[in-house]
Amino acid sequence: MRLPQDGQVAGGSSVSAGLKHMANLFLSMLSTCDD
């Protein structure tokens, strides 16, 4: 089973995509605070 690209599938994958988006925001916030 191949994994679809982000934003091309609805349902369960949208949840993991949302989590990945939140993780990216969190990491960018951390890197900003490090400055």
N, C-alpha and C positions, 0 to 999 in steps of 0.2 A: 504493500500500500504506500503510494507516494504522498508526501506531505504537500498540501496546496500552498501557494504563495499567500502572504499576509493580505487580508482584505478581500480574498476571492471566495471565501466560504462563510456560511452563516451557521449559527448554532454553537456547538461546543468549541470549535476553533476560534470563534469570536471572543470567547472567554479567555483563552490562552493568549490571543493577540492583545486583548485589553490588559492582561497581567504583564505582558512584555512591554507594553506602552507605559504602564505605571512604573515598572522597574527602570525603564530608560529615563523617565522624568525624575525618579528618586536619585539615580546615579548622577544625572546632570546637576541636581540640586546639591549633592554632596561635593561634586567637583567645583561648583561655584562657591560653596562655603569654604573650601580649602584655600581659595585665593584670598 
